[in-house]
Amino acid sequence: MSDEFGPSEVEKKHDRALGMGARITRRDFLNGVALTVGASIVPGIIPPEMWAAAAPDLEAQDVPGYYPPSKTGLRGSHAGSFETMHKVRDAAFWDDAPKAVDTGESYDLVIVGGGISGLAAAHYFRKAAGDKARILIVENHDDFGGHAKRNEFRTGDRTILGFGGTYSIESPWPYSAVAKSLIEELGIDVPSYHNYVSKDLYRSLGLKPRIFFDKETFGTDKLVTNAVHMGGDESGINDLGGEAGLREFLKEAPLSEKAKQDFQRLLTEGKDYFPGLSSDEKKARLARMSYAKYLTDTAGVSDEIVKLLQAFPHPLFGVGIDAVPAQDAWGLEMPGFSGLRLDPAPGKGMNRDAIHSDEAEKYFFHFPDGNASIARLLVRKLIPAAIPGSSTAGVVVAKADYSKLDDPSSSTRIRLNSTVVKVNHRGDPASAKEVEVSYFTEKKLKTVRAANCILACWHVVIPYIAQELPEAQKEALASAQKVPLLYNNVLVRDWSAFQKLGASTIYSPGMYHTSVSLDLPVSVGGYECTKKPDEPIVVHMMKAACKPGRPAREQHKLGRIQLYSTTLETYERNIREQLARILGPGGFDPARDILEITVNRWPHGYAYEYNSLADQFWLEGGETPCEVARKPFGRLAIANSDAGAYAYTDSAIDHAYRAVQELKRN
Ligand SMILES: Cc1cc2nc3c(=O)[nH]c(=O)nc-3n(C[C@H](O)[C@H](O)[C@H](O)COP(=O)(O)OP(=O)(O)OC[C@H]3O[C@@H](n4cnc5c(N)ncnc54)[C@H](O)[C@@H]3O)c2cc1C
């Protein structure tokens, strides 16, 4: 046990075996050598804390070598991005705030938030007001794109890409005409996805989806075939093997005989658990109970099955089956509903993620850096000099020039590392001709003016910065609590252990990360994915920070606190331990095989989506909080995916478009 005197000898030994003491190349280089050899000769790898020191007269993003995608360690909501806003939230900012400096800058539009919604809003505004319209986008992170985050790794002479957040163009509902036409305008040909993905790569090498049963939850550590179906597989690379897969799973799984029978029964039994009720009445019942409760209390299956299925909805909702309505589980094709003979039409109060659409399922595209490519294509449209090249596919390998983002000669500018702390009309909101936007950067408080302002930032932030808004609207905005998540990327020396174990993606319901996946093999625009098991690859590890057994919003709140308060060292240890446990039998040695770690921490992750267990109004109908929250006010309009209570890129785009239409034109 460690105590106040630090780790014990046993812990130190364990850490050494995990490679905790190992010198991860890039991080060491950043911490030790970079600045001593001079900023200008090490482009792309200057650590942020040294940017200002490197060139005191320049803003960080203008310093040569500023290149956030290549940073590893703690990313996502990284240090330096959130502290100011937390001070504002805690009413601790204004008391000792420096005197505001008026930059003298005046814009047609200021946009708060440089995610896809903010970038799309700039695009739509330029379309409406012309290319000369003066637009400033203010973003608190060190990179643009928001959740659409690009992670780059260097190994040898190769750059390997990863998605640090938004994974792909996909949405359970079909993209709207507006969102689709933006994707087309950016040159993305969604149906061509199958030309870029090496669909059969993993299968041809004998790799398939697996489940890792862990000792603490299931009594033994064991990797077995995954035959648990949930929804479709839009990526096209996973195949659960049908009946044969199920037989293998039942043979291998370290479950009791009773649990195995229960599982088979769930899949095949035609029993109607609610005899005498109509389909609608059954759905109404299912909408009001969790899937976990349905399994134990209605279907009467063993606890082991609940533990097995617990984390399946994590990638969608950030919570487990304890907080997912049974009706949604039915929509997601989870086992146990065939005997109810439900009418296939969606039931009242179903989450949109749980409503199947063939059209939506076919609309899928993955870039190697996820939807960061969409963000980069948008930036190229707004500020061509910042993203070299002209081909859509080529954007994947284009190296962004951050010094061009906030260039006074450009009509659109993107200002990073700047937290907006106040937005207010200059005069009565009903008649004012201007708004003033104050932002905090590099210990300075600065102001700009604009004819209009779009708040494309997270809705929970807005009540603190736009205090003029009506109380009911602020309350609705504050209710959009985000879903906390980790999207971690680990660069490993090779994937021979995955090959030996026959695993491509691993669902690990009892572990810290509930999924571990080899990168989706996509080669596009000159970028070649890894195809040989002896080559380096990015392993993606996902965690939903939740606390099962509590209402979803409470789980999100506790998860958010957990993510902010966990140190990089702990994240790293969890990553190393989990990979060692799962892949060790395949010869994986974390101390030897892990080359880089990037922890993408998203305490404010997915937009909160309504569900029938937690949100009575979602069952009853009527105006939803997001409709109240997104109302325009004076010269302010409100975008972000929160505005649709829908955690998808199309929501970010649709609401950017709407917000631009709502702006005052005079
Ligand atoms: C881990 C993860 C994976 C996802 N995967 C997918 C996916 O595969 N497909 C999909 O369609 N969607 C996915 N999403 C949903 C994703 O959020 C949306 O697709 C979309 O990118 C959201 O864009 P946005 O601009 O609305 O919000 P964001 O990307 O969150 O951008 C808002 C920006 O505003 C900034 N901001 C907040 N406060 C301030 C302030 N005071 N001053 C200045 N700036 C501020 C924020 O820091 C942020 O950068 C994912 C989300 C997460 C978190």
The ligand as an SDF file (V2000), in Angstrom:
LIG
                    3D

 53 58  0  0  0  0  0  0  0  0999 V2000
  -15.5570   11.7430  -27.5320 C   0  0  0  0  0  0  0  0  0  0  0  0
  -16.6380   12.1570  -28.4970 C   0  0  0  0  0  0  0  0  0  0  0  0
  -16.8900   11.3970  -29.6300 C   0  0  0  0  0  0  0  0  0  0  0  0
  -17.8710   11.7890  -30.5200 C   0  0  0  0  0  0  0  0  0  0  0  0
  -18.0820   11.0310  -31.6570 N   0  0  0  0  0  0  0  0  0  0  0  0
  -18.9820   11.4480  -32.5670 C   0  0  0  0  0  0  0  0  0  0  0  0
  -19.1280   10.7520  -33.8080 C   0  0  0  0  0  0  0  0  0  0  0  0
  -18.4580    9.7480  -34.0780 O   0  0  0  0  0  0  0  0  0  0  0  0
  -20.0140   11.2380  -34.7190 N   0  0  0  0  0  0  0  0  0  0  0  0
  -20.7620   12.3440  -34.4730 C   0  0  0  0  0  0  0  0  0  0  0  0
  -21.5420   12.7420  -35.3430 O   0  0  0  0  0  0  0  0  0  0  0  0
  -20.6460   13.0180  -33.2970 N   0  0  0  0  0  0  0  0  0  0  0  0
  -19.7810   12.6060  -32.3470 C   0  0  0  0  0  0  0  0  0  0  0  0
  -19.6240   13.2990  -31.1780 N   0  0  0  0  0  0  0  0  0  0  0  0
  -20.4800   14.4420  -30.9200 C   0  0  0  0  0  0  0  0  0  0  0  0
  -19.7640   15.7520  -31.2600 C   0  0  0  0  0  0  0  0  0  0  0  0
  -19.8450   16.4720  -30.0880 O   0  0  0  0  0  0  0  0  0  0  0  0
  -20.4160   16.4650  -32.4110 C   0  0  0  0  0  0  0  0  0  0  0  0
  -20.3210   15.6550  -33.5090 O   0  0  0  0  0  0  0  0  0  0  0  0
  -19.8140   17.8160  -32.8020 C   0  0  0  0  0  0  0  0  0  0  0  0
  -18.4430   17.6860  -33.0690 O   0  0  0  0  0  0  0  0  0  0  0  0
  -20.0730   18.8630  -31.7540 C   0  0  0  0  0  0  0  0  0  0  0  0
  -19.6520   20.0970  -32.2740 O   0  0  0  0  0  0  0  0  0  0  0  0
  -20.0180   21.4390  -31.5440 P   0  0  0  0  0  0  0  0  0  0  0  0
  -19.3300   22.5280  -32.2720 O   0  0  0  0  0  0  0  0  0  0  0  0
  -21.4820   21.5280  -31.3630 O   0  0  0  0  0  0  0  0  0  0  0  0
  -19.4070   21.3070  -30.0790 O   0  0  0  0  0  0  0  0  0  0  0  0
  -17.9000   21.2240  -29.6150 P   0  0  0  0  0  0  0  0  0  0  0  0
  -17.1230   20.3840  -30.5330 O   0  0  0  0  0  0  0  0  0  0  0  0
  -17.9280   20.8540  -28.1920 O   0  0  0  0  0  0  0  0  0  0  0  0
  -17.3690   22.7100  -29.7630 O   0  0  0  0  0  0  0  0  0  0  0  0
  -17.7270   23.7540  -28.8800 C   0  0  0  0  0  0  0  0  0  0  0  0
  -16.4740   24.5090  -28.5250 C   0  0  0  0  0  0  0  0  0  0  0  0
  -16.8090   25.6480  -27.7160 O   0  0  0  0  0  0  0  0  0  0  0  0
  -15.7420   25.8270  -26.8330 C   0  0  0  0  0  0  0  0  0  0  0  0
  -16.0910   26.6770  -25.6960 N   0  0  0  0  0  0  0  0  0  0  0  0
  -16.8150   26.3600  -24.5950 C   0  0  0  0  0  0  0  0  0  0  0  0
  -16.8760   27.4290  -23.7690 N   0  0  0  0  0  0  0  0  0  0  0  0
  -16.1650   28.4090  -24.3410 C   0  0  0  0  0  0  0  0  0  0  0  0
  -15.8490   29.7330  -23.9460 C   0  0  0  0  0  0  0  0  0  0  0  0
  -16.3150   30.2450  -22.8030 N   0  0  0  0  0  0  0  0  0  0  0  0
  -15.0580   30.4670  -24.7560 N   0  0  0  0  0  0  0  0  0  0  0  0
  -14.5840   29.9690  -25.9150 C   0  0  0  0  0  0  0  0  0  0  0  0
  -14.8780   28.7200  -26.3440 N   0  0  0  0  0  0  0  0  0  0  0  0
  -15.6540   27.9490  -25.5650 C   0  0  0  0  0  0  0  0  0  0  0  0
  -15.4460   24.4070  -26.4030 C   0  0  0  0  0  0  0  0  0  0  0  0
  -14.2030   24.3050  -25.7700 O   0  0  0  0  0  0  0  0  0  0  0  0
  -15.5110   23.6730  -27.7170 C   0  0  0  0  0  0  0  0  0  0  0  0
  -14.2510   23.6200  -28.3470 O   0  0  0  0  0  0  0  0  0  0  0  0
  -18.6410   12.9380  -30.2670 C   0  0  0  0  0  0  0  0  0  0  0  0
  -18.3970   13.6870  -29.1150 C   0  0  0  0  0  0  0  0  0  0  0  0
  -17.4080   13.3040  -28.2470 C   0  0  0  0  0  0  0  0  0  0  0  0
  -17.1630   14.1120  -27.0090 C   0  0  0  0  0  0  0  0  0  0  0  0
  1  2  1  0
  2  3  1  0
  2 52  2  0
  3  4  2  0
  4  5  1  0
  4 50  1  0
  5  6  2  0
  6  7  1  0
  6 13  1  0
  7  8  2  0
  7  9  1  0
  9 10  1  0
 10 11  2  0
 10 12  1  0
 12 13  2  0
 13 14  1  0
 14 15  1  0
 14 50  1  0
 15 16  1  0
 16 17  1  0
 16 18  1  0
 18 19  1  0
 18 20  1  0
 20 21  1  0
 20 22  1  0
 22 23  1  0
 23 24  1  0
 24 25  2  0
 24 26  1  0
 24 27  1  0
 27 28  1  0
 28 29  2  0
 28 30  1  0
 28 31  1  0
 31 32  1  0
 32 33  1  0
 33 34  1  0
 33 48  1  0
 34 35  1  0
 35 36  1  0
 35 46  1  0
 36 37  1  0
 36 45  1  0
 37 38  2  0
 38 39  1  0
 39 40  1  0
 39 45  2  0
 40 41  1  0
 40 42  2  0
 42 43  1  0
 43 44  2  0
 44 45  1  0
 46 47  1  0
 46 48  1  0
 48 49  1  0
 50 51  2  0
 51 52  1  0
 52 53  1  0
M  END
$$$$
